[in-house]
Amino acid sequence: MTTYRTCTLCEAMCGLAIEVENGRIMKIRGDEEDPFSRGHICPKALALKNIHEDGNRIRKPLIKRNGKFVETDWHEALETTAKKIADLQAKYGNQAMAIYAGNPNVHNLGSMLYLPNFSKLLRTPNRYSASSVDQWPHQQVAHEMYGHQFMVPIPDIDRTDLFVIMGANPVASNGSLMTAPGVSRRLKAIMKRGGEVIVIDPRKTETADLATTYLSIRPGTDVYLMAAVLRLILENGWHQPGPWTEFSTGLDELKSFVQSIDVKDVSRLTSIPQDEIECLAQTFAKAEKACWYGRIGVSTQRFGATTQWLIQCVNIITNKLDTPGGLMFPSPAVNVLDFLSPGHHGRWKSRVRSLPEFAGELPVIALTEEIETAGDGQIKGLVLAAGNPAVTTPNGQRLERAIQGLEFMVAIDFYLNETNRHAHIILPPVSPLERDHYDLIFHQFAIRNTSKFSQATMPRPVGAMDDGEIFAELTCRLARHKKLSFGQKFKFHLQKRMGARRILAFALKKGQSGVSLKQLLQNPHGIDLGAMAAQLPKGLRQEQIQLAPKRFVEDLNRVKDVGKQTEEFRLIGRRHLLNNNSWLRHIPHLNRGKSRMTLLISPKDAESLGVSDGDLVTVKSDVAQIDVVAELDSGMTHRVVCLPYGFSGRAHAHTASPFPHSASINDITHSNDWDRVSGNAVLSGVRVEVGLADAQTATKS
């Protein structure tokens, strides 16, 4: 028997054909009839079989007794969790509980539907998620400019003739806030039809290897490049009047912002020759079909939000927004803009550092100090929803030490990791193949409009629960322990009884596509809804596009305060096609080959330090130092080094790295370093010292 579903391990939404015989998965291949991915998959998709069959996956609730996890039944685990949370909040106040939601939740229909109710019921200001690690700049720019945090314009790469990629490596990531399966194929198609792909990055990445042009840039200077490009376009009259002029405001303020930017200074700061900057600005402005896209490398620096804002402005004033081949807005069958908060900023602030919230969440860089710092409002308990912040957030080792002092922590996860091993209770959901799936979020970020519902491929064990059912049950039990009114408890009970399918059917019915759940069940490969189409100004969630939001314009003084430029090393991060943040580190076929947990360094810099390929080097920041194996890479910019995201050398059961000297960029980045406009963590452009380790050189990779 062959079943069809969407892969849930990254943003690409690749269609899978899964062959099952006698209750066992025999083969996973790309679904050639999927209208979106058309047969493309990456090696990560095969990990779904590994996860499902893995003997180390947690299948029954665990409760800690005398310092050790033992299995328990669902009733005890859920009831104890609800009572502990209620008692802790009754004793210390609602703010004593915190919740952290990891990246896997957005790949999970049940979590997307039921986690929000549970989070709201906690009634705590201490809500955190992975969003403030790498994507708040995107969300806050969308909120300020277009009126909704998830109204993020998406590159129409299948119809563009010029694609500028800044601080992103979609060949390795499969796209990020740009759902695009088979990116390599799509980039090659641009060039085959006579177009160009330009990559701007401190490292010559896998994507840059495919591009027609690669520009090396000094980490953290993207804001200056974008301001210079804007100034050149505006002062040379290269901007193109279009429909945007009728429904936007703030052009004069935007001109004032870039007026003080000197292109010669920008050339010195970025290490990009002035003539190349001028050529880039003119080429993009005059291209008929073009889009400029920036991602993690842009968002995780000190000027992340301001840079993302300027990228939007470059697209808008050159008439590349809401036009085929430019940046466009998808029209998903379920319009999440109707269901999710449009966003708000600064309604409350964190207790210790007064960092402002965004869309109901505080920056994750505040989590550690809110646990450590005694006094009214101190965090005493934590709900960890499919996350591993001890590895994936700045200065994670400090966070891991802090959470060991919590009075109560519960984790919803099916693997032990560096964070949840300190939990008191672990509630394991079923495997991804044992639950239904529909991508609520990634259709909103997709380069083409499609819709697909995936039924569970494998039967689940008796009594097992998926993530949504766990959150729904916890919500009902917590409501009872908090002694809410009958009406409030009934509402939660009714939502639990409805189930994910009925809620999804209602959301589809509310949409404008005309697609129903019944039709999706009859079309397991998915339904093609066509290319992105123009939506403005009707689609705006406010009256006009705000070209010059106050918060971003006020960042000019910080941008102008360049400071003294030094020759210190700067640290950046990287992804690999076989890696998925902190997920799947234990899957054998994804760890084959030589170690990827290395420090990339240019041969010239290595020579000046007396470092050879395979040597053990020490990387030191203001917060910590680590030892890691050096790997010489001619694609690295001078005085720039590169570490992977989301790995850890903190070995313990089920999470030990298969390679020695495992290291993550998060181990040496600082929770006190953040983008002042958005609150996003800073992981790129961090100043570090690099030198040979005191230990003997490592064995050659």
C-alpha positions as a printed Julia matrix, in Angstrom:
701×3 Matrix{Float64}:
   0.0    0.0     0.0
   1.25   3.49   -0.85
   0.12   6.51    1.14
   0.81  10.16    0.4
   1.63  12.96    2.79
   3.64  16.13    3.3
   7.06  15.95    4.94
   7.01  17.8     8.27
  10.76  18.13    8.87
  11.36  21.53    7.28
   9.5   24.4     5.61
   9.61  23.02    2.05
   6.39  20.93    2.29
   7.73  18.22    0.0
   5.22  15.57   -1.01
   6.06  12.01    0.0
   4.96   8.61   -1.28
   5.34   6.09    1.54
   5.14   2.36    0.83
   3.84   0.29    3.74
   3.64  -3.51    3.94
   2.44  -5.56    6.9
   2.58  -2.54    9.19
   6.17  -1.62    8.26
   7.52   1.28    6.24
   9.34  -0.17    3.25
  10.25   2.95    1.25
   9.89   6.72    1.24
  10.22   8.56   -2.06
   9.2   11.87   -3.55
   5.59  12.14   -4.76
   5.85  13.02   -8.43
   2.15  13.89   -8.54
   2.43  16.48   -5.78
   1.62  19.76   -7.61
   4.03  21.74   -5.45
   7.17  19.63   -4.96
   6.8   17.48   -8.11
   8.82  14.57   -6.77
  11.56  16.51   -5.0
  12.67  15.42   -1.54
  15.86  15.86    0.45
  17.61  13.2     2.59
  15.88  14.44    5.74
  12.57  12.96    4.57
  13.92   9.43    5.09
  14.36  10.29    8.77
  10.58  10.0     9.23
  11.01   6.22    9.05
  13.91   6.38   11.52
  11.9    8.46   13.97
   8.89   6.18   13.75
  10.93   3.02   14.36
  13.48   4.47   16.77
  13.69   2.46   20.0
  14.96   5.55   21.83
  11.79   7.52   21.06
   9.74   8.06   24.22
   6.39   6.33   23.88
   4.91   6.54   27.38
   4.76   9.48   29.81
   7.78   9.81   32.09
   7.76  11.15   35.63
  10.86  11.8    37.7
  11.03   9.86   40.97
  14.14  10.08   43.15
  15.95  11.89   40.37
  15.25   9.29   37.66
  12.6    9.06   34.95
  10.15   6.18   35.21
   7.15   5.4    33.03
   3.68   6.3    34.26
   0.17   6.35   32.83
  -1.4    9.29   31.02
  -3.87  10.08   33.78
  -1.19  10.55   36.42
   1.08  12.49   34.08
  -1.61  14.89   32.87
  -3.31  15.33   36.21
  -0.02  15.92   38.04
   1.04  18.44   35.42
  -2.21  20.42   35.61
  -2.22  20.42   39.41
   1.45  21.43   39.7
   0.91  24.37   37.35
  -2.25  25.51   39.14
  -0.66  25.17   42.59
   2.49  26.99   41.55
   0.51  29.9    40.07
  -1.75  30.04   43.12
   1.31  30.3    45.34
   3.45  32.76   43.36
   1.13  34.35   40.79
   0.47  33.61   37.13
   3.8   35.1    36.04
   5.64  32.32   37.92
   4.91  29.96   35.01
   6.64  30.4    31.67
   6.13  28.63   28.36
   8.65  28.11   25.56
   7.41  26.86   22.17
  10.02  25.37   19.87
  10.17  25.3    16.09
   8.48  21.86   15.63
   5.13  23.31   16.73
   4.62  25.17   13.46
   5.08  21.86   11.62
   2.23  20.33   13.61
  -1.49  20.83   12.97
  -2.51  19.83   16.49
  -0.03  22.18   18.14
  -1.09  25.06   15.92
  -4.75  24.57   16.84
  -4.54  23.75   20.56
  -1.31  25.23   21.94
  -2.64  28.84   21.78
  -5.59  28.06   24.11
  -3.29  26.4    26.62
  -0.82  29.29   26.47
  -3.57  31.86   27.02
  -4.98  29.89   29.95
  -1.62  30.19   31.72
  -2.27  33.97   31.79
   1.43  34.65   32.11
   3.47  37.42   30.51
   6.36  34.96   30.34
   5.7   33.46   26.92
   8.68  32.69   24.69
   9.33  30.89   21.4
  11.95  30.17   18.79
  10.61  33.11   16.74
  12.76  35.61   18.65
  15.86  33.59   17.78
  15.72  34.19   14.06
  12.52  35.65   12.57
  11.15  38.51   14.67
  12.6   41.11   12.27
  10.46  39.68    9.46
   7.34  39.58   11.59
   7.77  43.05   13.06
   8.48  44.62    9.67
   5.35  42.95    8.26
   3.32  44.16   11.24
   4.49  47.76   10.92
   4.45  48.05    7.12
   1.49  45.88    6.06
  -0.61  45.51    9.2
  -0.07  41.85   10.1
   2.96  40.03   11.47
   2.48  37.09    9.08
   1.82  39.2     5.99
   5.36  38.53    4.8
   5.95  39.08    1.06
   7.37  35.98   -0.64
   9.79  35.92   -3.61
   8.03  34.8    -6.78
  11.12  32.89   -7.85
   9.38  30.82  -10.53
   8.66  33.97  -12.55
  11.5   36.31  -11.64
  14.46  37.25  -13.84
  16.66  38.65  -11.05
  16.81  37.12   -7.6
  18.99  38.79   -4.97
  19.6   36.52   -1.96
  21.09  38.17    1.12
  22.19  36.25    4.22
  20.37  33.09    3.16
  21.33  29.66    1.88
  18.09  28.17    0.54
  19.91  25.32   -1.23
  20.8   24.0     2.25
  17.71  25.17    4.15
  15.11  24.35    1.44
  13.93  27.93    1.86
  13.01  29.76    5.03
  10.04  32.11    5.2
  10.0   31.15    1.54
   8.5   27.69    1.21
  10.08  26.38   -1.99
  10.8   22.67   -2.49
  13.59  21.98   -4.97
  15.27  25.4    -4.66
  18.31  24.35   -6.69
  16.09  23.4    -9.62
  14.22  26.69   -9.4
  17.42  28.78   -9.26
  18.83  26.98  -12.28
  15.55  27.68  -14.1
  16.03  31.42  -13.51
  19.43  31.33  -15.17
  18.26  29.01  -17.94
  15.7   31.59  -19.0
  18.43  34.24  -19.11
  17.99  35.63  -15.6
  20.45  36.27  -12.79
  20.89  35.07   -9.22
  23.0   37.3    -6.97
  24.1   36.07   -3.54
  25.38  38.48   -0.86
  26.94  36.64    2.08
  30.14  36.52    4.18
  30.57  32.92    3.05
  30.41  31.43   -0.42
  27.62  29.01    0.34
  26.08  26.15   -1.64
  23.59  28.69   -3.0
  26.37  31.09   -3.98
  28.07  28.26   -5.89
  24.99  28.1    -8.13
  24.6   31.86   -8.54
  25.65  34.01  -11.45
  27.21  36.56   -9.06
  28.57  36.32   -5.53
  29.34  39.39   -3.4
  31.3   38.9    -0.19
  30.15  41.2     2.63
  31.52  41.91    6.1
  29.17  40.4     8.73
  26.77  42.84   10.37
  27.1   45.54    7.7
  24.04  44.62    5.62
  22.16  47.65    6.94
  24.71  49.99    5.38
  24.57  48.23    2.02
  20.77  48.44    1.92
  20.79  52.11    2.94
  23.36  52.88    0.24
  21.35  51.0    -2.41
  18.23  52.93   -1.4
  20.02  56.26   -1.54
  21.46  55.51   -4.98
  18.05  54.49   -6.31
  16.33  57.58   -4.91
  18.91  60.22   -5.81
  19.43  58.85   -9.33
  15.73  58.65  -10.04
  15.84  54.89  -10.53
  12.77  54.32   -8.41
   9.7   53.42  -10.42
   6.32  54.98   -9.74
   3.59  52.38   -9.67
   0.42  51.44   -7.83
   2.38  51.52   -4.53
   2.48  55.32   -4.65
  -1.32  55.42   -4.28
  -1.45  53.39   -1.05
   1.78  54.08    0.79
   3.04  56.84    3.03
   6.4   57.9     4.43
   8.55  58.29    1.3
   9.95  61.65    2.45
  10.96  60.19    5.82
  12.59  57.27    4.03
  14.6   59.69    1.89
  15.74  61.51    5.02
  16.87  58.27    6.62
  19.24  57.33    3.79
  20.4   60.89    3.05
  23.24  60.72    5.58
  24.6   57.45    4.17
  27.87  57.89    2.25
  28.41  55.23   -0.41
  32.2   55.46   -0.07
  31.95  54.77    3.66
  29.6   51.87    2.96
  32.11  50.38    0.55
  34.76  50.51    3.27
  32.44  49.04    5.92
  31.06  46.22    3.78
  34.26  45.46    1.8
  32.18  45.64   -1.4
  33.71  47.97   -4.05
  31.73  51.16   -4.65
  31.24  50.46   -8.36
  29.74  47.07   -7.54
  27.3   48.67   -5.08
  26.25  51.2    -7.73
  25.89  48.47  -10.35
  23.82  46.34   -7.97
  21.44  49.21   -7.2
  20.96  50.17  -10.84
  20.6   46.6   -12.09
  17.94  45.78   -9.55
  16.03  49.03   -9.99
  15.84  48.71  -13.77
  15.0   45.0   -13.89
  11.41  44.34  -14.93
  11.0   41.21  -12.8
  13.16  41.12   -9.68
  12.97  40.4    -5.98
  15.36  41.01   -3.07
  15.22  38.48   -0.23
  17.01  38.46    3.12
  16.83  35.77    5.75
  18.56  34.38    8.87
  21.97  35.92    8.26
  20.21  39.29    8.06
  17.75  38.77   10.91
  20.26  37.55   13.48
  22.46  40.64   13.56
  22.33  43.86   15.57
  20.49  45.71   12.8
  18.3   42.78   11.75
  14.92  44.52   11.76
  16.19  47.76   10.23
  17.87  45.82    7.43
  14.74  43.78    6.72
  12.75  47.03    6.6
  15.16  48.55    4.06
  14.97  45.38    1.94
  11.19  45.79    1.78
  11.59  49.44    0.84
  14.0   48.63   -2.01
  11.45  46.2    -3.44
   8.57  48.66   -3.04
  10.08  51.82   -4.51
  11.35  49.92   -7.56
   7.81  48.56   -8.11
   8.77  44.97   -7.31
   6.06  44.41   -4.66
   2.79  42.66   -5.51
   3.81  42.07   -9.1
   4.65  38.79  -10.87
   8.34  37.99  -10.54
   8.72  40.26   -7.52
   7.68  39.92   -3.9
   4.1   38.73   -3.63
   1.55  37.6    -1.06
   0.22  34.01   -1.14
  -3.5   33.2    -1.03
  -3.66  30.01    1.06
  -6.82  27.93    1.39
  -6.74  28.64    5.12
  -5.94  32.3     5.61
  -4.09  32.34    8.93
  -4.19  36.14    8.89
  -7.84  35.79    9.89
  -7.03  33.59   12.89
  -3.69  34.81   14.27
  -2.92  38.09   16.02
  -1.79  40.86   13.66
   0.8   41.72   16.3
   1.45  44.45   18.84
   4.56  45.83   20.47
   5.46  46.96   23.98
   2.17  46.31   25.78
   4.28  44.92   28.63
   7.97  44.45   29.33
  10.16  41.85   30.92
  10.7   42.17   34.67
  14.53  42.3    34.8
  15.64  44.24   31.7
  12.36  45.85   30.61
  12.52  44.29   27.15
   9.25  44.89   25.23
   6.95  42.06   24.17
   5.91  41.47   20.59
   2.64  39.73   19.69
   2.28  38.45   23.23
   5.8   37.04   23.57
   8.93  38.27   25.29
  12.36  37.9    23.66
  13.88  34.54   24.52
  17.12  36.29   25.5
  15.23  37.35   28.67
  14.28  33.82   29.74
  17.44  32.92   31.68
  17.53  36.08   33.78
  13.82  35.82   34.55
  14.51  32.39   36.05
  17.71  33.41   37.86
  16.63  36.74   39.36
  14.82  36.46   42.69
  11.84  38.63   43.6
   8.2   39.1    42.74
   7.45  37.67   39.33
  10.39  35.26   39.22
   9.81  32.27   36.95
   9.39  29.13   39.05
   8.0   26.73   36.45
   8.32  26.08   32.73
   6.26  24.39   30.03
   8.6   23.26   27.28
   6.67  22.6    24.07
   8.85  20.73   21.56
  11.95  22.81   22.12
  15.58  22.61   23.19
  16.5   26.19   24.17
  19.57  25.05   26.14
  21.15  24.39   22.74
  19.31  26.69   20.34
  19.29  30.02   22.18
  22.2   32.34   23.04
  24.33  31.3    26.01
  22.33  28.11   26.28
  24.62  26.54   28.86
  23.69  29.31   31.31
  20.01  28.61   30.61
  20.53  24.91   31.24
  22.04  25.7    34.64
  19.16  28.05   35.46
  16.34  25.61   34.67
  17.79  23.05   37.07
  16.55  25.3    39.89
  12.93  25.38   38.72
  10.3   23.98   41.03
   8.48  22.34   38.15
   9.05  21.75   34.44
   7.0   19.7    32.0
   8.08  18.9    28.44
   6.0   17.81   25.47
   8.5   15.85   23.37
   9.3   12.31   22.25
  13.07  12.54   22.71
  15.24  13.48   25.64
  17.4   16.51   24.96
  19.75  18.88   26.78
  16.85  20.93   28.14
  14.07  18.5    28.93
  16.32  15.99   30.69
  15.87  18.38   33.65
  12.06  18.2    33.45
   9.89  16.61   36.12
   7.41  15.18   33.61
   7.7   14.39   29.9
   4.53  13.93   27.81
   5.43  12.18   24.53
   3.24  12.72   21.45
   2.94  10.16   18.66
   5.45  10.13   15.81
   4.86  12.44   12.81
   3.61   9.5    10.73
   0.95   8.62   13.33
  -0.96  11.89   13.07
  -2.89  13.87   10.48
  -1.2   16.93    9.07
  -2.02  20.2     7.33
   0.45  23.08    6.99
  -1.33  26.14    8.34
   1.74  28.37    8.42
   3.88  27.29    5.48
   1.12  27.68    2.9
   1.18  31.32    4.04
   4.88  31.5     3.06
   4.73  29.36   -0.09
   5.9   30.49   -3.52
   2.8   28.89   -5.07
  -0.73  28.42   -3.79
  -1.54  24.78   -3.09
  -3.49  22.87   -0.46
  -2.91  19.37    0.92
  -4.2   17.3     3.82
  -2.19  14.29    5.0
  -3.9   11.47    6.83
  -1.89   9.48    9.37
   0.29   6.97    7.56
   0.71   4.53   10.45
  -1.75   3.45   13.17
  -0.97   4.82   16.59
  -0.61   2.67   19.72
  -3.7    2.33   21.89
  -3.98   5.27   24.27
  -1.3    7.35   22.54
  -1.96  11.06   21.99
  -0.81  13.61   19.44
   0.42  17.07   20.39
  -2.95  18.74   19.93
  -4.71  16.16   22.08
  -2.11  16.61   24.82
  -2.59  20.38   24.85
  -6.38  20.07   24.69
  -6.41  17.65   27.63
  -4.03  19.8    29.66
  -6.19  22.86   28.96
  -9.36  21.16   30.22
  -7.67  19.81   33.34
  -5.95  23.1    34.13
  -9.27  24.94   33.71
 -10.79  22.62   36.28
  -7.94  23.07   38.77
  -8.13  26.85   38.32
 -11.84  26.65   39.07
 -12.94  28.55   35.99
 -16.62  29.13   35.3
 -18.74  26.38   33.74
 -18.95  28.36   30.5
 -15.19  28.69   30.2
 -14.61  25.02   30.96
 -17.32  24.0    28.5
 -15.69  26.03   25.72
 -12.39  24.2    26.16
 -14.17  20.86   26.4
 -16.12  21.56   23.21
 -12.95  22.48   21.32
 -11.33  19.26   22.52
 -14.35  17.24   21.35
 -14.36  18.9    17.94
 -10.89  17.6    17.11
  -8.38  18.96   14.61
 -10.18  17.73   11.49
 -13.46  19.49   12.23
 -11.68  22.73   13.14
  -9.66  22.52    9.92
 -12.83  21.85    7.91
 -14.38  25.01    9.36
 -11.25  27.07    8.58
 -11.23  25.84    4.99
 -14.9   26.71    4.63
 -14.2   30.23    5.87
 -11.45  30.66    3.24
 -11.9   32.0    -0.27
 -10.36  29.13   -2.25
 -13.46  26.96   -2.34
 -11.43  23.95   -1.24
 -13.08  21.67    1.32
 -11.63  18.99    3.56
 -13.67  16.42    1.63
 -11.97  17.48   -1.61
  -8.55  17.25    0.02
  -9.29  13.74    1.25
 -10.25  12.82   -2.32
  -7.0   14.35   -3.65
  -4.18  12.93   -1.48
  -1.48  14.45   -3.7
  -2.82  17.94   -3.03
  -4.64  20.57   -5.06
  -2.94  23.28   -7.11
  -4.53  26.71   -6.57
  -2.29  28.59   -8.98
   0.47  31.18   -8.9
   0.46  34.1    -6.49
  -1.69  37.0    -7.68
  -1.77  40.73   -6.94
  -3.68  41.57   -3.75
  -2.96  45.21   -2.94
  -4.3   47.48   -1.69
  -7.37  45.4    -0.79
  -5.27  42.77    0.97
  -3.56  45.2     3.34
  -4.43  44.86    7.01
  -4.2   48.62    7.47
  -5.07  51.62    5.33
  -1.64  52.17    3.75
   1.82  50.67    3.49
   3.99  52.42    6.05
   7.31  53.07    4.31
   8.82  54.72    7.37
   7.59  53.15   10.63
   8.66  55.28   13.57
  10.58  52.53   15.38
  12.77  51.87   12.35
  13.36  55.51   11.41
  14.48  56.18   14.98
  17.21  53.58   14.55
  19.15  56.03   12.35
  21.28  57.27   15.24
  22.37  53.75   16.04
  23.13  53.08   12.37
  25.21  56.26   12.12
  27.2   55.3    15.24
  29.5   53.03   13.27
  32.31  53.01   15.8
  35.87  52.0    15.15
  36.31  49.2    12.63
  38.72  46.54   13.82
  40.37  43.46   12.41
  38.8   41.17   15.0
  37.3   37.92   13.8
  33.54  37.88   13.29
  31.47  34.75   13.83
  28.58  33.65   11.62
  26.4   30.51   11.56
  25.53  27.96    8.92
  23.06  25.27    7.93
  23.59  21.97    6.13
  21.11  20.06    4.02
  21.31  17.09    6.41
  20.82  19.22    9.52
  17.58  20.59   10.9
  18.33  23.0    13.76
  18.78  20.79   16.85
  16.56  18.01   15.48
  17.65  14.61   14.2
  21.24  14.71   15.49
  21.04  11.02   16.35
  19.73   9.73   12.99
  22.58   7.64   11.48
  22.13   8.36    7.78
  22.01  12.11    8.46
  25.37  11.95   10.23
  27.33  10.07    7.61
  30.55  11.43    6.2
  33.04  13.71    7.86
  32.11  15.9    10.78
  30.12  19.01    9.94
  30.61  20.43   13.43
  33.71  22.38   12.45
  34.9   25.97   12.39
  35.2   27.2     8.8
  38.11  29.59    8.33
  39.82  31.0     5.25
  43.23  29.5     4.35
  44.82  32.96    4.57
  43.54  33.54    8.11
  44.5   30.01    9.11
  48.04  30.56    7.87
  48.38  33.78    9.87
  47.33  31.86   13.01
  49.49  28.83   12.33
  46.37  26.66   11.99
  46.17  23.65    9.69
  43.12  21.79    8.46
  41.96  19.48   11.25
  43.68  21.34   14.08
  41.82  21.92   17.3
  41.25  25.66   17.81
  39.79  27.75   20.59
  37.05  30.27   19.78
  36.5   32.82   22.54
  33.74  35.41   22.87
  32.78  37.77   25.67
  30.63  35.05   27.23
  32.44  31.73   26.77
  35.0   29.78   24.82
  34.88  26.44   23.04
  37.33  24.1    21.35
  36.42  22.98   17.85
  38.09  21.41   14.83
  39.19  23.86   12.14
  38.19  23.32    8.5
  39.86  25.45    5.86
  37.36  26.91    3.38
  38.4   29.19    0.52
  34.83  30.52    0.4
  35.16  32.3     3.74
  35.57  36.08    3.85
  38.76  37.42    5.45
  38.58  37.55    9.28
  35.27  35.69    9.35
  34.74  32.24   10.92
  31.66  30.04   10.78
  30.06  27.55   13.19
  26.9   25.45   12.73
  23.66  26.1    14.6
  22.0   23.82   17.08
  24.66  21.28   18.02
  26.01  20.44   21.44
  28.91  18.57   22.93
  26.99  18.01   26.16
  26.69  14.26   25.77
  24.05  12.21   27.56
  21.52   9.54   26.73
  20.06   9.81   23.21
  21.68  13.18   22.45
  25.4   12.38   22.36
  27.01  13.75   19.23
  28.49  11.14   16.87
  31.52  13.41   16.45
  34.09  14.71   18.97
  34.45  18.41   19.79
  30.8   19.17   18.94
  30.09  22.87   19.17
  27.3   25.3    18.43
  27.35  28.99   17.66
  24.79  29.35   20.45
  27.32  28.24   23.07
  29.37  31.42   22.66
  26.76  34.02   21.77
  25.43  36.35   24.45
  21.92  36.72   25.84
  22.78  40.39   26.5
  23.32  41.06   22.81
  20.15  41.78   20.84
  18.7   43.85   18.04
  17.43  46.96   19.87
  14.55  47.45   17.44
  13.08  43.94   17.35
  14.46  42.18   20.44
  15.78  39.37   18.25
  18.87  37.49   19.44
  22.21  38.35   17.82
  23.96  35.27   16.44
  25.77  36.75   13.44
  28.66  39.19   13.34
  29.73  38.35   16.9
  33.28  39.39   17.78
  35.51  36.45   18.7
  39.15  35.55   19.23
  40.54  32.5    17.42
  43.73  30.58   18.1
  45.26  27.12   18.4
  43.91  25.2    21.37
  46.25  24.27   24.17
  45.48  20.6    23.58
  47.23  18.57   20.92
  45.92  19.06   17.39
  42.93  16.92   16.58
  43.02  13.95   14.26
  42.51  15.06   10.68
  38.87  14.94    9.64
